[in-house]
Amino acid sequence: MSDRKQAFVDSALKLNRAGYNVYTCFNPVSTFFGGNELNGLDVKDVDIVRRRFLLVDVDRADTGAPATSDELDEVFQVAGEIERDYFFSKGLNPITVNSGNGAHIYIPIDLPNDEASKFLCQKVLQALAKKYDTPTVNVDTSVFNAGRITKVPGSIARKCLEDPTGFQERCYRMAAFVE
């Protein structure tokens, strides 16, 4: 592993142990990116070199607390339908991650970072939502931007307040690759 990658892993693990959510941008960032005084190190769409992945974020309709196991099962049932019907049938090989509260499906693409690609990604997400949304599970149509960040697999998803001893087992979970 390169020194740069090892430094990222070490920093992510340290932040995760300290209780922070850990995110990364999954599209390649320009080598000229250095952040600025106004926005710190926030990556913007203009900082992205190319679109290498489209994120399909499948979540519960009510995201006000960590998901229960039953809710995650519902989300992954819908995510599985999307993968099978929409992507595998087209010869695409998506990468699926349990985000801790839902499913992230990363669709490999190779598009320029321009307005036409942004519009195409937005339309794909809208079409998926129209076909696969249920009363309890939704495809997030707002994640079409090139500078989108996502949880780092291996980090804990800390969203809202957990209740690990409560009736509905609403606890924090680790983001992890799904096989």
C-alpha positions in Angstrom: 0.0 0.0 0.0 1.3 3.4 -0.9 2.3 5.9 1.9 -0.6 8.1 0.8 -3.2 5.3 1.0 -1.8 4.1 4.3 -2.1 7.7 5.7 -5.7 7.8 4.5 -6.5 4.5 6.2 -4.7 5.5 9.4 -6.6 8.8 9.6 -9.9 7.3 8.8 -9.5 4.7 11.5 -8.4 7.3 14.0 -11.4 9.5 13.2 -13.8 6.5 13.4 -12.5 5.5 16.8 -13.0 9.1 18.0 -16.7 8.9 17.0 -16.7 10.8 13.7 -18.5 9.8 10.5 -15.9 9.1 7.8 -16.6 10.0 4.2 -14.7 10.0 0.9 -15.4 11.2 -2.7 -15.6 8.2 -5.0 -14.9 10.1 -8.2 -11.3 11.2 -8.9 -10.4 14.6 -7.6 -8.1 16.9 -9.6 -4.5 16.9 -8.5 -4.7 20.7 -8.3 -7.4 20.5 -5.5 -6.2 22.0 -2.3 -9.4 23.3 -0.7 -9.7 26.9 0.2 -10.1 29.2 3.2 -13.9 29.5 2.8 -14.9 25.8 2.5 -11.9 24.0 4.0 -11.4 20.7 2.1 -14.9 20.3 0.8 -14.7 18.8 -2.7 -17.0 20.6 -5.2 -18.3 19.2 -8.5 -15.8 21.4 -10.4 -12.9 19.6 -8.6 -13.9 16.3 -10.1 -11.8 15.0 -13.1 -14.3 12.4 -14.5 -17.3 10.5 -13.3 -16.2 6.9 -12.6 -19.2 5.9 -10.4 -22.9 6.7 -10.1 -24.2 6.3 -6.6 -27.6 4.8 -6.2 -28.5 5.4 -2.6 -31.4 3.2 -1.4 -32.8 4.2 2.1 -35.8 3.9 4.3 -38.4 6.6 3.7 -38.1 7.6 7.4 -34.5 8.3 8.1 -34.9 10.0 11.5 -33.1 7.2 13.4 -30.7 4.3 12.7 -32.4 1.5 10.8 -33.5 -1.7 12.4 -32.5 -5.1 10.9 -36.0 -5.6 9.5 -35.8 -2.1 7.8 -32.4 -3.0 6.3 -33.8 -6.2 5.0 -36.5 -4.2 3.2 -33.9 -1.8 1.7 -31.7 -4.7 0.5 -34.7 -6.4 -1.1 -35.3 -3.3 -3.2 -31.6 -2.8 -3.8 -31.4 -6.4 -5.0 -34.3 -5.9 -7.4 -32.5 -2.8 -8.8 -29.3 -4.6 -9.3 -30.9 -7.7 -10.9 -33.4 -5.9 -13.1 -31.6 -2.8 -14.1 -27.8 -3.3 -13.9 -26.9 -7.0 -14.1 -29.4 -7.4 -17.0 -27.4 -4.6 -18.9 -24.0 -6.3 -18.2 -22.9 -3.8 -15.5 -21.1 -5.0 -12.4 -22.2 -2.8 -9.5 -20.5 -2.7 -6.2 -22.8 -2.8 -3.2 -22.2 -1.4 0.2 -24.3 -1.6 3.4 -24.1 2.0 4.4 -25.1 1.2 7.9 -28.6 2.5 7.4 -29.3 1.5 3.8 -27.7 0.3 0.6 -25.3 2.1 -1.7 -25.0 0.7 -5.2 -21.9 2.0 -7.1 -22.4 1.8 -10.8 -19.2 1.9 -12.8 -19.4 4.5 -15.5 -16.9 6.5 -17.5 -18.3 9.9 -18.3 -16.9 13.4 -18.5 -17.7 15.7 -15.6 -20.0 18.0 -17.6 -23.6 19.2 -17.6 -24.8 16.5 -20.0 -23.4 13.7 -17.7 -24.9 15.4 -14.7 -28.3 15.5 -16.4 -28.0 11.8 -17.4 -27.1 10.7 -13.9 -30.0 12.7 -12.5 -32.5 11.1 -15.0 -31.2 7.6 -14.2 -31.9 8.2 -10.5 -35.3 9.6 -11.2 -36.2 6.6 -13.4 -35.1 4.2 -10.7 -37.1 6.0 -8.0 -40.2 6.0 -10.2 -39.9 2.3 -10.8 -38.6 1.0 -7.4 -39.8 3.4 -4.7 -42.2 1.8 -2.2 -44.1 3.4 0.7 -41.2 2.5 3.0 -38.1 2.4 0.8 -36.8 5.2 -1.6 -34.1 5.8 -4.1 -32.4 9.1 -3.3 -32.7 11.3 -6.4 -30.5 14.0 -5.0 -27.1 12.2 -5.2 -26.3 12.8 -8.9 -23.6 15.4 -8.3 -20.0 14.4 -9.3 -18.5 15.6 -6.0 -20.8 13.4 -3.9 -19.2 11.9 -0.8 -20.0 8.6 0.7 -19.3 6.6 3.8 -16.0 4.8 3.9 -16.5 1.0 4.2 -15.2 -0.1 7.6 -16.3 3.0 9.4 -19.3 3.3 11.7 -22.5 5.0 10.4 -23.5 7.4 13.2 -26.8 8.9 12.2 -29.2 10.4 14.7 -29.4 8.8 18.1 -29.0 5.1 18.6 -31.0 3.0 21.0 -29.2 -0.4 21.0 -31.1 -1.7 24.0 -34.5 -0.4 22.8 -37.3 -2.5 21.5 -36.5 -1.7 17.8 -32.6 -2.3 18.0 -31.8 1.1 16.4 -28.1 0.9 16.7 -25.1 2.2 14.8 -23.7 -0.2 12.2 -20.5 -0.5 10.3 -20.5 0.4 6.6 -19.4 -2.7 4.8 -19.1 -4.2 1.3 -21.8 -6.7 0.5 -20.8 -9.9 -1.4 
